[in-house]
Amino acid sequence: MATSQERKIIAYYEATGTHYRRYWFSRTTLAMHFGYYDATVKSHEASLLKTNEVLAGIASISGGEHVLDAGCGYGGSAIWLAKNRDCQVTGITLVAEQVAAATQSAQAQGVADSVRFVEMDYNAPTFPDASFDVIWTLESLIHSDKKEAFFRESYRLLRPGGRLIIADYTARESPPLSAAEKAMLATAEDGWAMADLVPPSEYIAGLRSSGFQDVEARDLTENMRPSINRLGKLRLPTWPTADIAVAIGKIACRVGLYNPIRLRGIEGGACQVRALRAGLWTYTVLRAQK
């Protein structure tokens, strides 16, 4: 039986999949995450692929390893890892439509023998102990309201020496967010079916208490900022800015012409941009080893 949070996640992705496909990713990237920018990156598509490259480097993923992509979306990272790191990848997601689409993409891109996708809750996976060399979570753990359970299960699933990589949105560490600032972030959290943002220190403490060693955190906010700012410039659908899209969308929802979940997603994205500019959250990558 799915929890209320799980139902909210499924409903969000079922309602917004069209937006991601139309306005964010291509058949090449299949990426629902933000893009990493440095001097070598000249386009949105290149930034999305660069994120995979950077995280694979941080996780030290090599050929022949078995990776669990926990919250795999449409399979972009899993397929990239199979093609560019010559590893086996299992992707899991709560959303059945994503499993079907990702499986089809893996076949189309010639990696069906290296990648498989399964409908499963990453907080309660059914794989045997020590099944994976790497667990990869790219902007997916933010949805979980059971992060401690995820940490424990990740530790169980990893082989000795295995690595857990988490890339996600984290609340500002210091000073702690005020009630008003938390209220501002709540719009983004609700719009994107996210659990409460917590600071990196809470992730680190949870990982260590679950048995992980060599826990480290990296702040990649500045590399991700151009991609995050893109949210405020999207023409959804063909409207000048996300804020105008929200205003018009509210009117459309009232008369039954627009999906309210999609509207909250647009509003949540616009709020994320404002909250980042206000310094309320950061983009953090954590690496931990068993």
N, C-alpha and C positions, 0 to 999 in steps of 0.2 A: 504494500500500500504506500503510494507516494505521499510524502509530507507536503504541507502547504507551501513550503519554500521550493520544493522540487516541482510542484505543479506550476508555480509562478515562473520558474526558469523555463519549463517546457512551453508554457503559453507565450512567453516573451519571444523565444526563438522561432516558434511556429508562426507568430505574427510578423516578425521583423526579418525573416529570412530573405524576402524579396528586396528589402532595402539594402541588406548587406551585399547581395549579388549585384544589384543595379548600381549602387553608389560607392562601394568600397573595394571589393575584390574582383579579380579577373579569373579566367580559367587557369591561368599560369600560377597565381598565388593562392587562390582559395582561402585567403587569410582574413579572419575576423578581428585580428589584433592590430595594435598600433605599429607604425613603422619606425625603424631606427635610422637616424640621419647622421652621416659624417661627411667628410670631404669627398668621398667616393660616390655618394648617392645623389642622383640627379632627378629622380622621379618618385612618385607615390608607390608605384609597383615595385621599384627597386628597393625602397625602404622596407616594404613588407617582407621581401625575401631576405634583406639584410638582418632583420630581427632574428630569423631562424639561424642564420650564420653566426651571429654574435652569441646567441644562447647555446648553440651547439659547441662553440668554443669554450664558453664558461663551464659547460657540463663535461667537457673533454670526451665527447662521444666519438667512438671509433668504429671501424668496420667489424661486423660480426656480433655486435652487442644487440641486446633486446631492449627496446625502449617502450615504456607505457606512456602514451599521450593521454593524460587524464583531463577530459574535457576537450575533445579533439575537434569539435565543430565540424566543418565540411572537409576536414582531412588535409588541409594545406600543409601544416608542419610535418605531419606524419609522412606524407608523400615526399616532401622535400628531404627529410632525413633519410628515407630509403634510397632516394636517387643520388643524394650528395654525400652521405656518410656510410652508405653500403651496410645499413643495419636493418634488423627486423623490427617492425613497429606494430604495436597493438593500440588502436585508438578506441576510447570509450566515451560515450555521451549519453545523456538522458533522452535525447531527441531522436526518435525513430527516423524521421525524415532526413536528418543529418547522416545517420548510418547508411541509409540507402544511397544518398547522393555521394558520400565519400567513397563508398565501395565502387560505385560506377566510375568515379574519377580515377581511382587507383587502377582500374582495369584499362581505362582510356590512356593512362600515362605509362602503362607497361610495368607496374610494380605490384600487381595483384598477388604475386607469389611472396612478396616481402612485407605487405601491409594487410592488416585485417581490421575491421571495425565492428564493435559490439555495443549494443544498448545496455548500459550498466551504470550504476551509481558509484562514483569514485570514492565516496565515503564508506562504502560497504562492498568492495570488490570481492569476487568469488574465485580469484586465481589462487593457486597454491603458494605456499611460502617460497621465498627466494626465486621468484619467477623472472625478475627483471634486473638489468644492469643499471638502467636509468629510468627515473620517473620524471616526466616533463609536464609542467602545468603552465600554460601561457595564457594569462588573463582569464583563467577559469576558476581558480580557487576563490576568487573574490565573491563568487556566488554562494559559497558554502557557509552555512551557519553552524557547521560541525567541524571546524578546522582541526581540533585536537584528534578527532576520530580519523581524519585524513592523514595526519602525521603518523599516528600509530599504525595504520594500515600500510602506509608507504614504507615504514621501517620493516614491517613484516614481509612485504613483497620484494624488497631489494635483497640482492645477494651481498655477501660481505664485500665491502669496498664500493658498493653501489652508490650512485649519486641521485639526489633529488634537486631539481631545478624549479624554482618558482619565480615567475615574472608577473607582477601585478601592481595594482594601485594601493598605496598605503597612506594612511592619515599622517599629517605632519607630526613629527616627533616632539618638537619643542618650539614654542610653548604648546601645551595640550589645547585641542580645539575647544572653543567656548560653546555654550549651548546654541547661540545664534549661528555659529559656523557649522556645527553639526546639523542644524536645521537646513542650512543651505545645501549641504552635501546630501541630505535625505532625498531631495528631488532627483539627484543623479542616481542614488542607490535604488530608489523605487522604480525609476524609469528603465533601468537596465537589469532589474531583478537581482541586484547585488545585496549581499549581507553588509553589515556595518563595516566601514573601513577602519582598520586598526593600524597603529604605527609599526614600523619594522621590528622594534624591540619585542613586541608581543609574538611575532612570528618566530624570532630567534629563541625566545624563552620556551615556546611550545615545541620547537624542533629539538632543543636540548633535553627537555623533560621527556621526550619520546625516545631518546637514546642516540640521536644524531650527534656526530662529531664534526669538527672543522666547519662550523656554521659561519658563513660570511654573507654580508649584504652589500650590494652596490647600487648607488643612486644613478639611474640613467635618465632622469627627468629631462635634462637639456637635450639629450639625443632624441627623445621621444616628443619633445614639445612641438616641433613643426607638424607632426602627424596629428597630435591632439588638437592643435589649432585648426586643422582641416575640418573638424566637426562643425566649427562655427561658420564655415564658408560653404558647406554643402547646399546645393540647390534642391531641396526636397519638397515636393517634386516640382522642379523648375522654378521654385521661389527663391528670391535673392539671398536670404540667409536663414539659418536654423530658427532664429527668433521670430522671423516673419512666418516661417512654416508653422511654428507653434501657434501663433495667433490665428492664422487662417484655419489650421487644423482643429482648433477648439470649436470654431463655428461649424465646421464640417461634421464633427462628432455629434454636435447637438441635433443635427438633422439626419443622422444616421448614414452619412456619406463617407465616413472615415473610421478606421479601427482605433479605438482609444488606447490600446496597448502600443500601437505604432506611434501614436502621438506622444505618449509618455516617454517612449524611447528617444524621440527627437528632442523633447524637452530635457530629458536626462543628459543627452549629449551636449546640448547648449550649456546646461548647468555645470557639467564637468569642465568645460573650457573656462568659464568664469571662475570656478573654484580653484583651478590650477593657477590662473593669473593672480588670484588672491593669496596664493601660497598655502592652500588648505591641504593639498595632498601631493605626493611624490610618486614617481614610477620606480619601483624597487625590484631588483633581481636578487634572489637568495639562492645560495648553493649550500647543500649539506651532504655529508657522507656518512654511510653506515660503517 
